[in-house]
Amino acid sequence: MLLLATFLIGLLIGFIVAIIGIGGGVFFVPLLLFIYNLNIHSAVSTSILITLFTTTSAFLFYSRHVKIRYKLGLLLELATIPGGIIGSYFTNIMNKKVIEALFASVLTILAIKLIHEYFINKNGRRIGRDAKRNSLKLLIGILSAFLAGFISGSVGLSGGSLKVPILILILGIPERSAVATSTFMMILTTIANLTVHNIYGRINYEIGLMMGSGAFLGAQLGGRTNLKLNQRKIRLVLGAILLIIAIRVFVDVIR
């Protein structure tokens, strides 16, 4: 019964995160901590394993239906992967609350920006759609990608909760394409992070594989739902979810 519940939980989370282009670590880590009673290091490592299932599934779906900016994604990953490796190392020696506070602060800023731009651009005009051609904007995007990688490796996330806003707000990528490109980037980041975490031997494979299997199926369903949504609504939904996650992380930090 517990294994079935684990599978269904993975399916539900996989469905949600595939719609908005994040890996699901922001949901998996708290679940593994408070429901499955894993310690923080095991929860982070196991979350990364589950996230690999989610991101792979979403990528396989979006690669057939949505334009993925492969060159841009690879360029950003050149900054994200080193950041993730460094973050995965520092998670074992740094105070987790400091990293979590930084993560929540960045999420809050991005969430407010996404929600604000949804309401001031009701005509569907693309904000900064040519920004990716601007060298300064691209440099900011690369630096932001490094920060996203560092945070993702530190707190057990794939970085999608930061990568999608970076693609939309800084580089001007359309919402649906940003979600799809993010899934491609997250696979690379997750594999790099998982390699480092596996060295420490803290992954709970029983929970990770079962929840990951459910997440794989859920991500396929979530991708189909994404195609039916208005792109501007994806921006609003993403902003709202990021804000909720940020508040939840802040609550953990101040406890």
C-alpha positions in Angstrom: 0.0 0.0 0.0 2.8 2.4 0.9 4.5 1.7 -2.5 1.3 2.4 -4.3 0.8 5.6 -2.5 4.4 6.5 -3.3 3.8 5.9 -7.0 0.6 8.0 -7.0 2.3 10.9 -5.2 5.0 10.8 -7.9 2.3 10.7 -10.6 0.5 13.8 -9.2 3.7 15.8 -8.7 5.0 14.8 -12.1 1.8 16.0 -13.7 2.0 19.4 -12.0 5.7 20.1 -12.6 5.6 19.2 -16.3 3.0 21.9 -16.9 5.2 24.6 -15.6 8.6 23.2 -16.5 10.2 22.5 -13.2 11.8 19.3 -12.0 9.7 18.8 -8.8 12.4 19.0 -6.2 10.6 21.8 -4.4 7.8 19.2 -3.8 9.8 16.1 -3.4 12.2 17.3 -0.8 9.6 18.4 1.8 7.6 15.1 1.2 10.7 13.0 1.7 11.5 14.9 4.9 8.1 15.2 6.6 6.2 12.2 5.2 8.9 9.6 4.7 11.1 10.8 7.5 14.3 10.8 5.6 17.2 13.0 6.9 17.9 16.1 4.9 20.9 14.7 3.0 19.0 11.5 2.0 16.0 13.6 1.0 18.0 15.9 -1.2 19.8 13.0 -2.9 16.7 10.9 -3.4 14.8 14.0 -4.8 17.5 14.4 -7.5 17.0 10.8 -8.6 13.2 11.2 -8.8 13.7 14.5 -10.7 15.7 12.7 -13.3 12.6 10.6 -14.1 10.4 13.7 -14.3 12.6 15.8 -16.5 13.4 12.9 -18.8 9.7 12.2 -19.3 8.8 15.9 -19.9 11.6 16.3 -22.3 10.7 13.3 -24.4 7.1 14.7 -24.7 8.1 18.3 -25.4 10.8 17.4 -27.9 8.0 16.0 -30.2 5.5 18.9 -29.8 7.3 22.2 -28.8 10.3 24.1 -30.1 13.3 23.6 -27.8 16.1 26.1 -27.9 18.9 23.5 -27.8 21.8 25.9 -28.5 20.7 28.4 -25.9 20.0 25.6 -23.4 23.5 24.1 -23.9 25.1 27.5 -23.5 23.3 28.1 -20.2 24.1 24.6 -19.0 27.8 25.4 -19.4 27.2 27.7 -16.4 24.5 25.7 -14.7 26.4 22.4 -14.4 29.5 23.8 -12.7 27.2 25.7 -10.4 25.3 22.5 -9.6 28.5 20.5 -8.9 29.8 23.2 -6.6 26.4 23.4 -4.9 26.2 19.6 -4.4 29.6 19.7 -2.7 28.8 22.7 -0.5 25.5 21.2 0.7 27.6 18.9 2.9 29.5 21.7 4.6 27.3 24.8 4.5 24.4 25.8 6.7 21.3 24.7 4.8 19.2 27.6 6.1 21.5 30.1 4.5 21.1 28.4 1.1 17.3 27.9 1.6 16.9 31.6 2.5 18.8 32.6 -0.7 16.7 30.3 -2.8 13.4 31.6 -1.3 14.4 35.2 -1.8 15.2 34.6 -5.5 12.0 32.7 -6.0 10.0 35.5 -4.5 11.5 38.1 -6.8 10.9 36.0 -9.9 7.4 35.1 -8.8 6.4 38.7 -8.3 7.9 39.7 -11.6 6.0 36.9 -13.5 2.7 37.8 -11.9 3.2 41.5 -12.5 4.0 41.1 -16.2 1.0 38.9 -16.6 -1.3 41.6 -15.5 0.4 44.5 -17.4 0.6 42.6 -20.7 -2.9 41.3 -21.3 -2.6 41.8 -25.0 -0.1 39.0 -25.1 2.8 41.1 -26.2 6.1 39.4 -25.7 8.3 41.2 -23.2 11.9 41.5 -24.4 11.5 38.9 -27.1 14.7 40.1 -28.7 16.6 40.2 -25.4 18.4 37.0 -26.2 20.3 38.9 -29.0 21.6 41.4 -26.5 25.0 40.4 -25.2 24.4 42.0 -21.8 21.2 40.2 -21.4 22.8 36.9 -22.4 25.6 37.5 -19.9 23.1 38.2 -17.1 21.3 35.0 -18.2 24.5 33.0 -18.0 25.4 34.3 -14.5 21.8 33.6 -13.4 22.1 30.1 -14.8 25.2 29.5 -12.6 23.3 30.7 -9.6 20.4 28.4 -10.4 22.8 25.5 -10.7 24.4 26.3 -7.4 21.1 26.5 -5.6 19.7 23.4 -7.3 22.7 21.3 -6.3 22.6 22.6 -2.7 18.9 22.0 -2.0 18.2 19.0 -4.2 16.4 20.7 -7.0 16.7 20.4 -10.8 16.8 24.2 -11.1 13.7 24.5 -13.3 12.0 26.8 -10.8 14.7 29.3 -11.6 15.5 28.4 -15.2 12.0 28.9 -16.6 11.8 32.5 -15.2 15.4 33.2 -16.5 14.4 32.1 -20.0 11.1 34.1 -19.9 12.1 37.3 -18.0 15.7 37.7 -19.0 16.1 36.1 -22.4 12.6 36.7 -23.7 11.7 33.1 -24.7 8.0 32.4 -25.1 6.4 30.6 -22.2 5.8 27.2 -23.7 9.2 27.1 -25.4 10.8 28.2 -22.1 9.1 25.3 -20.3 10.3 22.8 -23.0 13.8 24.2 -23.1 14.0 24.0 -19.3 13.2 20.3 -19.3 16.2 19.8 -21.7 18.5 21.8 -19.5 17.3 20.0 -16.3 18.2 16.6 -17.6 21.9 17.7 -17.9 21.9 19.5 -14.5 20.2 16.6 -12.8 22.6 14.0 -14.1 25.6 16.1 -13.0 24.1 16.6 -9.5 23.1 13.0 -9.2 26.6 11.9 -10.0 28.0 13.9 -7.1 25.3 12.9 -4.6 25.6 9.2 -5.5 29.2 9.3 -4.3 28.0 10.0 -0.7 25.6 6.9 -0.9 22.6 8.7 0.6 20.0 7.9 -2.1 17.0 5.8 -1.0 16.5 3.8 -4.2 13.3 2.0 -3.1 11.4 5.3 -2.6 13.3 7.1 -5.5 12.5 4.5 -8.1 8.9 4.0 -7.2 8.1 7.7 -6.9 10.1 8.4 -10.0 8.1 5.8 -12.0 4.9 7.6 -11.1 6.5 11.0 -11.8 7.5 9.8 -15.3 3.9 8.9 -16.2 2.6 12.1 -14.6 4.9 14.2 -16.6 3.6 12.7 -19.8 0.1 13.7 -18.8 1.2 17.2 -17.7 2.9 17.9 -21.0 -0.3 17.2 -22.8 -2.2 19.5 -20.5 0.4 22.3 -21.1 -0.3 22.3 -24.8 -4.0 23.1 -24.1 -3.2 26.1 -21.8 -3.0 29.7 -22.9 0.7 30.7 -22.8 0.1 33.8 -20.7 -1.7 31.6 -18.1 1.4 29.5 -17.9 3.2 32.6 -16.8 0.6 33.3 -14.1 0.5 29.7 -12.9 4.2 29.6 -12.7 4.4 32.8 -10.7 1.8 31.7 -8.3 3.4 28.3 -7.6 6.8 29.9 -7.2 5.4 32.3 -4.7 3.8 29.5 -2.7 7.0 27.5 -2.7 9.0 30.6 -1.6 6.7 31.2 1.4 6.9 27.5 2.3 10.7 27.6 2.3 10.8 30.8 4.3 8.6 29.1 7.0 11.1 26.3 7.2 14.0 28.7 7.5 12.6 30.7 10.4 11.5 27.6 12.4 
